Amino acid sequence: MRRRILLACIALAPALALAAPAGATTAGSASESPVPVPASSVPQPGRHLSSDDVLAIAQALPRMRRLEREHPGTYDGAYLKGPLRWQVSFFSKRGAKEIGQVIIADETGRVLEQWTGFQVAWSMARGYPGAFGRHVNALYIWLPLCLLFALPFVNPRRPFSMLHLDLLVLLSFSISLAFFNHGEIYQSVPLTYPPLIYLFGRMLWLTRRRGRPGPPLKLLVPVPWLALGVMFLLGFRIALNVIDSNVIDVGYAGVIGAQKIVEDRPLYGGWPSDNEHGDTYGPVTYESYVPFEQVFGWSGTWDDLPAAHAAAIVFDLLALGLIFLLGMRIRGPTLGVALAYAWVSYPFTLFALESNSNDTLVAVCLLGALLFATSAPLRGAFAALAGFAKLAPLALAPVLATHGLRELPPGRARARSLGLFALTFALVSALALIPALDHDSLARIFNRTIVYQANRGSPFSVWGLYGSHPLLHGLQTAVQVGAVLLALALALVPRRPDVVGLAAACGAILLALQLGVEHWFYLYIPWFFPLVMVALLGARALAPAPSPAAPSEPPARER
């Protein structure tokens, strides 16, 4: 089946020229399970070094000697790590927690890796090449995408335009990602917060009920050219996914959950050891993978997972189509093409596609709610789907429920709108929960999802990375409470009544939630990115650039 998809993409070969791979790399040391070896001066069969040799090499490292001084009573152990490597792990005296790890080449005795702190338990914090997105991280792909994303919206006559700053901020997540890709999490994590805070402020500003409309936006590139760019970049994205992408644990979880639903087995609990906590999402996530699991099947192991590839591609296509239709509804075809182009050219949406994650599904549900914003039942349906896909979007239910109420006459009309929203929200939620509740209780689902997410430790936020600081715990609680209060306030306080205002309000709430979470990752950017672009571009009256074929008229003389 994978080969059939590949043959269907042969026509996209010119697009692949940009992404000619230099050989896909994977985190070999992260994927091979270590095998313990007892202390001995005799090398294992087929090995050059003995366990005593590798222990001596690791113990002599300054970083590990410092670790032993900081943790008295530390002990170590040697492990085989695949056919060519050794692993030496250092454990604390209390709790036998692994606090240090060294990877050594068997043939040469060379130290390949050494880790302490969060990077022992979190292999994704080590900067293994290709672990997320494969070659999309290469500069020859990432930097051209950044340029292509910003170029059509540049206005040379207004170099200090607010939109220019907005676009630069959206692209500035790339700086943090660059440090992450080199395993420098103490630099990458703090660098995510300035753009998150800025975008939160911008979305909050755009929810104002009254204010000056944004200046007209003149596209630097003619709209027909942008439309061609959408088609080219779309083909490039799909072909790159088929040829050069990997499925991370998120996409793997979707396939596992889909098979559990099809086989009528409990959805929560009893997951494979290589994805033990893959049941931390809402049931809609797993249900959305069912058609792809049925078509492409699953071998039962973490293989190439064609079902996850297919799901990620379809989610991306749906997001593209919905954002185009939403732009058409707000300002016509010019805005539709501009928003579609923004989606396919923004590198972080491609990052999610190349990781074959399920995060684009959130964008699909939220764009559906915006597209049908005038219909209370459909808003309720999409709000339920988004909420029971990734749970955090449940915070958007109040603002989606009250959208358009102030434009209705008081009394029955408002009550009817709220009632229809609540009814469809409850109905869709109940239908979505059927496969889970058929075997699991609400308490079990709550513990496997919300409780697990709330209690998990993570170095990918300032709260987790610097969690030992006493002031941060109180500040995190304040941010989380503030996000909840904001979700309620935006539902009740008068705000901009159109779809642009709704997109800005939803974007502000999602950004506020992400500012307070213990675990944040770049795959969450596609949650709010389409909302941000709808708010930023939809607030302006788009004026397309003149066609290059049209002759320019000479300026009229002043009289």
C-alpha positions as CSV (number, residue, x, y, z in Angstrom):
1,M,0.0,0.0,0.0
2,R,2.9,2.4,0.8
3,R,4.3,1.7,-2.7
4,R,0.9,2.6,-4.3
5,I,0.9,5.9,-2.5
6,L,4.4,6.5,-3.6
7,L,3.5,5.8,-7.3
8,A,0.6,8.3,-6.9
9,C,3.1,11.0,-6.0
10,I,5.5,10.4,-8.9
11,A,4.1,13.5,-10.6
12,L,5.4,15.5,-7.6
13,A,9.0,14.6,-8.3
14,P,10.0,18.2,-9.1
15,A,8.9,19.2,-5.6
16,L,11.1,16.5,-4.1
17,A,14.2,18.0,-5.6
18,L,14.3,20.4,-2.7
19,A,14.2,17.7,-0.2
20,A,16.7,15.2,-1.6
21,P,17.7,13.3,1.6
22,A,21.2,12.8,2.6
23,G,20.2,9.6,4.4
24,A,17.5,9.6,7.0
25,T,18.8,9.4,10.5
26,T,17.2,8.0,13.6
27,A,18.0,8.0,17.3
28,G,19.6,4.6,17.3
29,S,20.7,4.8,20.9
30,A,17.2,5.8,22.0
31,S,15.4,3.0,20.2
32,E,17.6,0.0,21.2
33,S,16.6,-1.6,24.6
34,P,19.6,-2.0,26.9
35,V,20.5,-5.5,28.1
36,P,22.2,-5.7,31.5
37,V,25.7,-7.3,31.7
38,P,27.3,-8.4,35.0
39,A,30.7,-7.0,36.0
40,S,33.5,-9.0,34.3
41,S,36.9,-8.4,32.9
42,V,36.2,-10.8,30.0
43,P,34.6,-9.3,26.9
44,Q,31.3,-10.6,25.8
45,P,31.3,-12.9,22.7
46,G,31.7,-10.7,19.6
47,R,32.6,-7.6,21.7
48,H,36.0,-5.8,22.0
49,L,35.4,-4.4,25.5
50,S,34.3,-6.0,28.8
51,S,31.8,-4.6,31.2
52,D,34.6,-3.6,33.5
53,D,36.3,-1.7,30.7
54,V,33.2,0.4,29.9
55,L,32.5,1.1,33.6
56,A,36.1,2.4,34.0
57,I,35.7,4.6,31.0
58,A,32.4,6.1,32.3
59,Q,33.7,6.5,35.8
60,A,36.7,8.5,34.6
61,L,34.5,11.2,32.9
62,P,34.6,14.5,34.7
63,R,30.9,14.9,34.3
64,M,30.1,11.6,35.9
65,R,32.7,12.1,38.7
66,R,31.0,15.3,39.5
67,L,27.6,13.5,39.5
68,E,29.0,11.0,42.0
69,R,30.2,13.8,44.3
70,E,26.8,15.5,44.2
71,H,25.0,12.2,44.9
72,P,26.9,10.1,47.5
73,G,26.2,6.4,47.3
74,T,25.7,6.5,43.5
75,Y,26.2,3.1,41.9
76,D,26.5,2.1,38.2
77,G,25.8,-0.8,35.8
78,A,26.8,-1.8,32.3
79,Y,24.4,-2.7,29.5
80,L,24.7,-3.8,25.9
81,K,23.1,-1.2,23.6
82,G,22.6,-2.8,20.3
83,P,25.4,-4.7,18.4
84,L,28.0,-1.9,18.5
85,R,27.5,0.1,21.7
86,W,27.5,0.0,25.5
87,Q,25.5,1.9,27.9
88,V,26.6,2.7,31.5
89,S,23.9,4.0,33.8
90,F,24.4,5.7,37.1
91,F,21.7,5.3,39.8
92,S,21.1,7.3,43.0
93,K,21.3,5.5,46.3
94,R,17.7,6.6,47.2
95,G,15.0,5.2,45.0
96,A,17.4,3.6,42.4
97,K,16.6,6.5,40.0
98,E,18.8,6.7,36.9
99,I,20.6,10.1,37.2
100,G,23.4,9.6,34.6
101,Q,24.0,7.8,31.3
102,V,27.0,7.2,29.1
103,I,27.0,5.6,25.6
104,I,30.3,4.1,24.5
105,A,31.4,2.6,21.1
106,D,32.5,-1.0,21.6
107,E,35.2,-1.1,18.9
108,T,37.0,2.1,19.9
109,G,36.0,2.8,23.5
110,R,35.0,6.3,22.4
111,V,32.4,8.1,24.5
112,L,29.6,8.9,22.1
113,E,27.1,10.5,24.5
114,Q,26.8,11.4,28.2
115,W,23.7,12.7,29.9
116,T,22.6,13.9,33.3
117,G,19.5,15.6,34.6
118,F,16.3,15.6,32.5
119,Q,18.1,14.3,29.5
120,V,18.5,10.9,31.1
121,A,14.8,10.2,31.3
122,W,13.8,12.3,28.4
123,S,15.6,11.0,25.3
124,M,13.6,13.6,23.2
125,A,15.5,16.3,25.0
126,R,18.8,15.1,23.6
127,G,18.6,16.5,20.2
128,Y,18.8,13.3,18.2
129,P,18.8,14.1,14.5
130,G,15.6,13.3,12.7
131,A,13.7,12.3,15.9
132,F,10.9,14.8,15.0
133,G,10.2,15.7,11.4
134,R,13.2,14.1,9.8
135,H,14.6,16.4,7.0
136,V,12.1,19.2,7.5
137,N,14.6,20.5,10.1
138,A,17.3,20.8,7.5
139,L,18.2,24.5,6.9
140,Y,17.8,24.0,3.1
141,I,14.1,23.2,3.7
142,W,13.3,25.2,6.9
143,L,14.8,28.6,5.9
144,P,13.2,28.7,2.4
145,L,9.8,27.9,4.0
146,C,10.3,30.8,6.4
147,L,11.0,33.1,3.5
148,L,8.1,31.8,1.5
149,F,5.7,32.2,4.4
150,A,6.5,35.9,5.1
151,L,7.3,37.2,1.5
152,P,3.7,37.6,0.2
153,F,2.7,39.7,3.2
154,V,5.7,42.1,3.1
155,N,4.8,45.7,2.4
156,P,8.0,47.6,1.3
157,R,6.2,50.9,1.8
158,R,5.4,50.1,5.4
159,P,8.5,48.4,6.8
160,F,7.4,48.9,10.4
161,S,4.0,47.4,9.8
162,M,2.6,45.6,12.8
163,L,1.9,42.6,10.5
164,H,5.6,42.3,9.8
165,L,6.3,42.0,13.5
166,D,3.5,39.4,13.9
167,L,4.9,37.2,11.1
168,L,8.4,37.5,12.6
169,V,7.1,36.4,16.0
170,L,5.4,33.4,14.4
171,L,8.6,32.4,12.8
172,S,10.7,33.1,16.0
173,F,9.7,29.7,17.4
174,S,12.3,28.5,14.9
175,I,15.1,29.8,17.2
176,S,13.8,27.8,20.1
177,L,13.5,24.7,17.8
178,A,17.1,25.1,16.7
179,F,18.4,24.9,20.3
180,F,16.0,22.0,20.9
181,N,17.4,20.1,17.9
182,H,20.9,20.5,19.5
183,G,19.8,19.2,22.9
184,E,20.1,22.7,24.5
185,I,16.8,22.6,26.4
186,Y,17.9,25.3,28.9
187,Q,18.0,27.7,25.9
188,S,15.1,26.2,23.9
189,V,12.5,26.2,26.6
190,P,12.7,29.9,27.8
191,L,12.8,31.1,24.1
192,T,9.2,29.7,23.5
193,Y,7.6,32.1,26.0
194,P,8.2,35.5,24.4
195,P,6.4,34.6,21.2
196,L,3.6,32.9,23.2
197,I,3.1,35.9,25.4
198,Y,3.3,38.3,22.4
199,L,0.7,36.4,20.4
200,F,-1.5,36.1,23.5
201,G,-1.5,39.9,23.8
202,R,-2.2,40.4,20.1
203,M,-5.2,38.0,20.2
204,L,-6.5,39.7,23.3
205,W,-6.2,43.1,21.6
206,L,-8.0,41.9,18.5
207,T,-11.0,40.8,20.6
208,R,-11.9,44.4,21.3
209,R,-15.5,45.3,20.4
210,R,-14.6,48.7,19.0
211,G,-11.3,49.9,17.6
212,R,-9.7,51.2,14.4
213,P,-9.8,48.6,11.6
214,G,-6.4,47.3,10.5
215,P,-4.9,49.0,7.5
216,P,-5.5,47.4,4.1
217,L,-3.1,44.6,3.3
218,K,-1.6,44.7,-0.2
219,L,-0.2,41.3,-1.1
220,L,3.3,41.5,-2.6
221,V,2.5,38.5,-4.8
222,P,-0.5,38.3,-7.2
223,V,-3.3,36.0,-5.9
224,P,-3.1,33.6,-8.9
225,W,0.6,33.1,-8.1
226,L,-0.3,32.4,-4.5
227,A,-2.8,29.8,-5.6
228,L,-0.1,28.1,-7.6
229,G,2.2,28.3,-4.6
230,V,-0.5,26.5,-2.5
231,M,-0.7,23.7,-5.0
232,F,3.1,23.3,-5.3
233,L,3.7,23.4,-1.5
234,L,0.8,21.0,-0.9
235,G,2.3,18.5,-3.3
236,F,5.7,19.0,-1.7
237,R,4.3,18.4,1.8
238,I,2.5,15.2,0.8
239,A,5.4,13.8,-1.1
240,L,7.8,14.6,1.7
241,N,5.5,12.8,4.2
242,V,5.4,9.7,2.0
243,I,9.2,9.7,1.2
244,D,10.8,11.1,4.4
245,S,8.8,11.2,7.6
246,N,8.6,9.3,10.8
247,V,5.7,8.4,13.1
248,I,6.2,9.5,16.7
249,D,4.4,8.0,19.7
250,V,1.4,10.4,19.2
251,G,0.5,9.0,15.8
252,Y,1.3,5.5,17.0
253,A,-1.2,5.9,19.8
254,G,-3.9,6.8,17.4
255,V,-3.4,3.6,15.5
256,I,-3.4,1.5,18.7
257,G,-6.5,3.1,19.9
258,A,-8.3,2.6,16.6
259,Q,-7.6,-1.1,16.7
260,K,-8.8,-1.3,20.3
261,I,-12.1,0.3,19.2
262,V,-12.5,-2.0,16.2
263,E,-11.8,-5.1,18.3
264,D,-14.1,-3.9,21.0
265,R,-11.4,-3.9,23.7
266,P,-11.0,-1.4,26.6
267,L,-9.7,1.9,25.2
268,Y,-8.0,3.0,28.4
269,G,-5.4,0.9,30.1
270,G,-3.5,-2.3,28.9
271,W,-1.4,-0.5,26.3
272,P,1.8,-1.9,24.8
273,S,5.0,-1.3,26.8
274,D,6.5,0.8,24.0
275,N,3.6,3.3,24.3
276,E,2.4,2.7,27.8
277,H,0.7,6.1,28.2
278,G,-0.7,6.5,24.7
279,D,-4.2,6.5,26.2
280,T,-3.9,10.0,27.5
281,Y,-6.1,11.6,24.8
282,G,-9.8,12.0,24.3
283,P,-11.7,9.2,22.5
284,V,-12.3,11.4,19.4
285,T,-8.5,11.2,18.6
286,Y,-8.6,7.4,18.5
287,E,-12.0,7.3,16.6
288,S,-10.6,9.5,13.9
289,Y,-7.9,6.9,13.1
290,V,-10.4,4.0,12.7
291,P,-11.0,4.5,8.9
292,F,-7.2,4.6,8.3
293,E,-6.5,1.6,10.4
294,Q,-9.2,-0.3,8.6
295,V,-7.9,0.6,5.2
296,F,-4.1,0.3,5.9
297,G,-4.2,-2.2,8.8
298,W,-1.6,-2.5,11.5
299,S,1.1,-5.2,12.1
300,G,0.9,-4.8,15.9
301,T,4.4,-3.3,16.2
302,W,5.8,0.2,15.9
303,D,6.6,-0.2,12.2
304,D,6.2,2.3,9.4
305,L,2.5,2.7,10.4
306,P,1.0,3.7,7.0
307,A,-2.4,4.3,8.7
308,A,-0.8,7.1,10.8
309,H,0.8,8.6,7.6
310,A,-2.6,8.6,5.9
311,A,-4.4,10.1,8.9
312,A,-1.8,12.9,9.1
313,I,-2.1,13.8,5.4
314,V,-5.9,13.8,5.6
315,F,-5.9,16.0,8.7
316,D,-3.6,18.4,6.9
317,L,-5.8,18.5,3.8
318,L,-8.9,19.1,5.9
319,A,-7.2,22.0,7.7
320,L,-6.2,23.5,4.4
321,G,-9.6,23.2,2.9
322,L,-11.4,24.6,6.0
323,I,-9.1,27.6,6.3
324,F,-9.6,28.4,2.7
325,L,-13.4,28.2,3.0
326,L,-13.3,30.3,6.1
327,G,-11.3,33.0,4.4
328,M,-13.7,32.9,1.5
329,R,-16.6,33.5,3.9
330,I,-14.9,36.4,5.7
331,R,-13.4,38.4,2.9
332,G,-13.8,36.4,-0.4
333,P,-11.3,34.4,-2.5
334,T,-8.3,36.6,-1.8
335,L,-8.3,36.0,1.9
336,G,-9.1,32.3,1.3
337,V,-6.0,31.9,-0.9
338,A,-3.9,34.0,1.5
339,L,-4.9,31.8,4.5
340,A,-4.4,28.6,2.6
341,Y,-1.0,29.7,1.5
342,A,-0.1,30.7,5.1
343,W,-1.0,27.1,6.2
344,V,1.0,25.3,3.6
345,S,4.1,27.6,3.9
346,Y,4.3,27.8,7.6
347,P,7.1,25.4,8.6
348,F,5.5,24.3,11.9
349,T,2.4,22.9,10.2
350,L,4.8,20.9,8.1
351,F,6.7,19.9,11.2
352,A,3.5,18.4,12.6
353,L,2.8,16.6,9.3
354,E,6.3,15.2,9.1
355,S,6.0,13.9,12.7
356,N,2.6,12.3,11.7
357,S,1.1,13.6,14.9
358,N,-2.6,14.1,15.6
359,D,-2.3,17.8,16.6
360,T,-3.6,19.0,13.3
361,L,-6.9,17.3,14.2
362,V,-7.5,20.1,16.8
363,A,-7.0,22.7,14.1
364,V,-9.5,20.9,11.9
365,C,-12.2,20.9,14.6
366,L,-11.7,24.5,15.6
367,L,-11.7,25.7,12.0
368,G,-14.9,23.8,11.5
369,A,-16.4,25.7,14.5
370,L,-15.4,29.0,13.0
371,L,-16.6,28.1,9.5
372,F,-20.1,27.3,10.9
373,A,-20.0,30.0,13.5
374,T,-23.5,31.3,12.6
375,S,-25.0,27.9,13.5
376,A,-25.3,27.1,17.2
377,P,-25.7,23.3,16.7
378,L,-22.7,23.0,14.5
379,R,-20.6,25.2,16.8
380,G,-21.6,22.8,19.6
381,A,-20.7,19.7,17.6
382,F,-17.3,21.0,16.6
383,A,-16.6,22.2,20.1
384,A,-17.3,18.7,21.5
385,L,-15.1,17.1,18.8
386,A,-12.2,19.4,19.6
387,G,-12.6,19.0,23.3
388,F,-12.8,15.3,23.3
389,A,-9.9,15.0,20.9
390,K,-7.2,16.8,23.0
391,L,-9.3,17.8,26.1
392,A,-7.7,21.3,26.5
393,P,-10.0,22.8,23.9
394,L,-12.9,22.1,26.2
395,A,-12.0,25.5,27.6
396,L,-13.3,27.0,24.4
397,A,-16.9,25.8,24.9
398,P,-18.1,28.9,26.8
399,V,-16.8,31.4,24.2
400,L,-18.2,29.3,21.4
401,A,-21.5,28.9,23.2
402,T,-22.1,32.6,23.6
403,H,-20.9,33.7,20.2
404,G,-23.5,35.9,18.5
405,L,-25.8,36.1,21.5
406,R,-25.6,39.9,21.8
407,E,-26.7,40.3,18.2
408,L,-29.9,38.3,19.0
409,P,-33.0,39.9,20.7
410,P,-33.1,39.1,24.4
411,G,-35.4,36.3,25.5
412,R,-36.3,33.2,23.6
413,A,-33.8,33.7,20.7
414,R,-30.8,33.8,23.0
415,A,-32.1,30.9,25.1
416,R,-32.8,28.9,21.9
417,S,-29.2,29.5,20.7
418,L,-27.7,28.4,24.0
419,G,-30.0,25.4,24.2
420,L,-29.1,24.2,20.7
421,F,-25.4,24.6,21.4
422,A,-25.7,22.7,24.7
423,L,-27.8,20.0,23.2
424,T,-25.5,19.2,20.2
425,F,-22.5,19.5,22.5
426,A,-23.9,17.0,24.9
427,L,-25.1,14.7,22.1
428,V,-21.8,14.6,20.2
429,S,-19.9,14.2,23.5
430,A,-22.1,11.2,24.4
431,L,-21.6,9.6,21.0
432,A,-17.8,10.1,21.2
433,L,-17.6,8.6,24.6
434,I,-19.6,5.4,23.7
435,P,-16.5,3.3,22.7
436,A,-14.7,4.3,25.9
437,L,-17.6,4.0,28.3
438,D,-18.5,0.6,26.9
439,H,-15.5,-0.9,28.9
440,D,-14.1,1.9,31.1
441,S,-15.7,4.1,33.8
442,L,-15.5,7.9,33.8
443,A,-13.2,7.7,36.8
444,R,-10.7,5.5,34.9
445,I,-10.9,7.7,31.8
446,F,-10.4,10.8,34.0
447,N,-7.3,9.3,35.7
448,R,-5.7,8.1,32.5
449,T,-6.1,11.4,30.7
450,I,-6.5,14.6,32.8
451,V,-5.0,13.3,36.1
452,Y,-2.0,11.8,34.2
453,Q,-1.4,15.0,32.2
454,A,-1.7,17.2,35.3
455,N,0.8,15.1,37.3
456,R,3.4,14.3,34.6
457,G,6.8,16.0,35.0
458,S,8.3,17.5,31.9
459,P,11.4,19.7,31.2
460,F,9.7,21.3,28.2
461,S,8.2,24.2,30.1
462,V,9.7,26.7,32.5
463,W,7.5,25.2,35.2
464,G,9.1,21.8,34.7
465,L,12.6,22.9,33.9
466,Y,13.0,25.2,36.8
467,G,10.3,23.5,39.0
468,S,12.5,23.5,42.1
469,H,12.1,27.3,42.5
470,P,9.4,28.0,45.1
471,L,8.0,31.1,43.3
472,L,7.4,29.2,40.1
473,H,4.8,26.9,41.6
474,G,2.6,29.8,42.7
475,L,3.1,31.6,39.5
476,Q,2.1,28.6,37.4
477,T,-1.1,28.2,39.5
478,A,-1.9,31.8,38.9
479,V,-1.4,31.5,35.1
480,Q,-3.6,28.4,35.0
481,V,-6.3,30.0,37.1
482,G,-6.0,33.1,34.9
483,A,-6.5,31.0,31.8
484,V,-9.8,29.6,33.2
485,L,-11.0,33.0,34.2
486,L,-10.1,34.4,30.8
487,A,-12.2,31.6,29.1
488,L,-15.2,32.6,31.2
489,A,-14.6,36.4,30.8
490,L,-14.4,36.3,27.0
491,A,-17.7,34.3,27.0
492,L,-19.4,37.0,29.0
493,V,-17.7,40.4,28.3
494,P,-18.7,42.2,25.1
495,R,-16.1,41.6,22.4
496,R,-15.8,41.9,18.6
497,P,-18.9,40.0,17.4
498,D,-17.7,38.6,14.1
499,V,-15.8,35.5,13.2
500,V,-12.5,37.4,13.4
501,G,-13.3,38.3,17.0
502,L,-14.2,34.7,17.7
503,A,-10.9,33.4,16.2
504,A,-9.0,36.0,18.3
505,A,-10.8,35.0,21.5
506,C,-10.3,31.3,20.9
507,G,-6.6,31.9,20.1
508,A,-6.1,34.0,23.2
509,I,-7.6,31.2,25.4
510,L,-5.5,28.5,23.8
511,L,-2.4,30.5,24.2
512,A,-3.2,31.3,27.8
513,L,-3.7,27.5,28.5
514,Q,-0.4,26.7,26.8
515,L,1.4,29.3,28.9
516,G,0.5,27.4,32.0
517,V,0.9,23.7,31.0
518,E,3.7,21.6,32.5
519,H,4.5,20.0,29.1
520,W,4.7,22.1,26.0
521,F,5.9,21.2,22.6
522,Y,6.2,22.6,19.1
523,L,3.4,20.3,17.9
524,Y,1.0,22.5,19.8
525,I,1.6,25.5,17.6
526,P,-0.8,24.3,14.9
527,W,-3.6,24.4,17.5
528,F,-3.5,28.2,17.6
529,F,-1.8,29.1,14.3
530,P,-4.8,29.1,12.0
531,L,-6.8,31.1,14.6
532,V,-4.0,33.7,14.8
533,M,-3.8,34.0,11.0
534,V,-7.6,34.3,10.7
535,A,-7.5,37.1,13.3
536,L,-4.5,38.9,11.9
537,L,-5.5,38.8,8.2
538,G,-9.2,38.8,8.7
539,A,-9.1,42.1,10.6
540,R,-7.8,43.8,7.5
541,A,-9.4,44.6,4.2
542,L,-7.3,42.6,1.7
543,A,-6.3,44.4,-1.5
544,P,-4.7,42.0,-4.0
545,A,-1.6,43.1,-5.8
546,P,-2.2,44.0,-9.5
547,S,-1.6,41.3,-12.0
548,P,1.8,41.4,-13.6
549,A,0.2,41.3,-17.1
550,A,-1.9,44.4,-16.5
551,P,-0.2,47.6,-17.7
552,S,0.3,50.2,-15.1
553,E,-1.4,53.5,-15.7
554,P,0.8,56.7,-15.6
555,P,0.2,58.8,-12.5
556,A,-2.2,61.7,-13.0
557,R,-0.7,65.1,-12.9
558,E,-1.6,67.4,-10.1
559,R,-3.6,70.4,-11.0
